[in-house]
Amino acid sequence: MGLQVKIHAQNGVLPAHASQGAAGLDLRANSLQRAAEYYAGEADTIGTGVHVAIPAGHVGLLFLRSSLAKRGFRLANGVGVIDSDYRGEIKVALYYSPQGMHPGTIAPGERIAQLVVLPCPALDVVGEPDIDALGLTARGDGGFGSTGRGVPDLSPGADALPGQVGLFNTKEGV
């Protein structure tokens, strides 16, 4: 499968796999003209100078490069989602949260994110009037750390996990 890419940044670099087995295409801070310095708690959006045509039936997922995570940077939105009908510039929303108070820098052309393209089928949403129509599973409504904590009671009306009242709560009224 090919990926159509347009670079609009002067001296921009095409996205590329860093190694033969790399899942993501590295995206660079192509829009920076000089190094950008960040202090704890600061956020910024850095342009990559890259426009892509994600194939229909796929989604582009934007992840931070681990080298930036080691330096205290995070994606401000966790994971970026690039829909197949988006044609604008890919921008990376960064948040700086270092262990200490030292500033962090991003250099022009530095690799800042990875683009992973995955299949994403279009789904027809069907509303169900009754929760039981969704079907029972071993997990049930157990969420947020609920797996691996014993075998739930799947009988009708039973909680998914002993003592669990809701998705977040373990005690009545909490």
C-alpha positions in Angstrom: 0.0 0.0 0.0 1.3 3.4 -0.9 0.9 6.7 1.0 0.5 9.9 -1.0 2.5 12.7 0.8 3.0 16.4 0.0 5.7 18.4 1.8 5.1 22.2 1.9 7.9 23.2 4.4 11.1 24.5 2.8 13.8 21.9 3.2 11.2 19.5 4.5 11.9 15.8 4.8 9.5 13.1 3.8 8.1 10.8 6.5 10.2 7.6 6.6 10.6 4.3 8.5 13.7 4.5 10.7 14.4 0.8 10.2 13.1 -2.1 8.1 10.9 -3.3 11.0 9.6 0.1 12.2 5.8 0.3 12.4 5.6 4.1 12.1 6.8 6.7 9.7 8.9 9.4 11.5 7.6 12.9 11.2 9.9 15.8 11.7 9.6 19.4 13.0 9.9 20.6 9.4 8.1 23.9 10.1 10.5 25.1 12.8 13.0 27.8 11.6 15.0 27.7 14.9 15.1 25.6 18.0 12.0 26.0 20.2 12.5 26.0 24.0 9.9 24.8 26.4 9.5 25.1 30.2 7.5 22.8 32.5 3.8 22.9 31.8 4.1 24.5 28.4 2.2 23.2 25.4 2.7 23.9 21.7 1.7 22.7 18.3 4.5 22.0 15.9 3.9 21.7 12.2 5.5 18.9 10.3 5.0 20.5 6.9 3.5 17.2 5.8 0.1 16.6 4.2 -1.0 13.0 3.5 -3.8 11.1 1.8 -4.7 8.3 4.3 -6.3 5.6 2.2 -10.0 5.1 2.5 -10.9 2.5 5.2 -7.8 3.4 7.2 -6.8 5.8 10.0 -3.5 7.5 10.7 -2.5 7.4 14.4 0.1 9.8 15.6 2.3 8.7 18.4 5.2 10.5 20.2 8.7 9.3 19.6 10.2 7.6 22.6 13.2 9.8 22.5 11.0 12.8 23.2 9.2 11.0 26.0 12.6 10.3 27.7 13.1 14.1 27.7 9.8 15.0 29.3 7.6 15.6 26.3 4.1 14.1 25.8 1.5 14.3 23.1 -1.0 16.8 24.5 -3.9 14.8 23.2 -2.5 11.3 24.0 -2.8 9.9 20.5 -3.5 12.0 17.4 -6.1 10.7 15.0 -5.9 11.5 11.3 -9.0 10.7 9.3 -8.8 9.5 5.7 -10.6 12.6 4.5 -8.2 15.1 6.2 -5.8 16.9 3.9 -4.4 19.6 6.1 -0.9 19.8 7.6 -0.1 17.2 10.2 0.6 19.1 13.4 2.0 17.6 16.6 0.5 19.0 19.9 3.2 18.6 22.5 3.1 19.1 26.3 6.4 19.5 28.3 6.4 17.8 31.7 10.0 17.1 32.8 11.1 15.6 36.1 13.0 18.7 37.0 12.7 22.3 36.0 15.2 22.3 33.2 13.9 23.6 29.8 13.5 21.2 26.8 14.2 22.0 23.2 13.0 20.8 19.9 15.3 21.4 17.0 14.3 22.2 13.4 13.9 19.0 11.4 14.0 16.8 14.6 12.0 13.6 14.5 9.0 14.3 16.8 6.3 11.8 16.1 5.4 8.6 14.3 2.5 8.1 11.9 1.0 4.6 12.0 -1.6 3.8 9.4 -4.1 1.0 10.2 -7.3 -0.4 8.8 -10.4 1.2 10.3 -13.7 -0.1 8.9 -16.7 2.1 8.8 -19.3 0.9 11.3 -23.0 1.0 11.2 -24.2 1.9 14.7 -27.3 0.0 15.8 -29.0 1.2 18.9 -30.1 -1.5 21.3 -33.0 -0.7 23.7 -32.0 -3.3 26.2 -28.5 -3.7 27.7 -29.0 -7.5 27.7 -29.2 -7.4 23.9 -25.5 -6.7 23.8 -24.7 -10.2 25.1 -23.0 -11.4 28.2 -19.2 -11.7 28.4 -16.8 -12.9 31.1 -15.7 -9.3 31.7 -19.2 -7.8 31.8 -19.1 -4.1 32.8 -15.8 -4.5 34.7 -13.5 -1.7 33.7 -10.5 0.3 34.9 -8.3 -2.5 36.3 -11.0 -5.1 36.6 -9.4 -8.0 34.6 -7.4 -10.7 36.2 -9.2 -10.5 39.5 -11.1 -13.7 39.7 -14.0 -15.3 37.8 -17.1 -13.1 37.6 -20.6 -14.3 38.3 -22.4 -14.2 34.9 -25.8 -15.1 36.3 -28.6 -12.5 35.5 -28.6 -9.6 37.8 -25.1 -10.3 39.3 -22.3 -7.7 39.3 -19.5 -8.4 36.9 -17.1 -8.5 39.9 -17.9 -9.2 43.5 -18.5 -5.9 45.3 -18.5 -3.8 42.1 -21.5 -1.5 41.8 -20.5 0.7 38.9 -17.8 1.2 36.4 -15.7 3.3 38.8 -17.1 2.5 42.2 -16.5 -0.4 44.5 -18.9 0.7 47.3 -22.5 1.9 47.2 -22.8 5.7 47.1 -19.1 6.4 46.4 
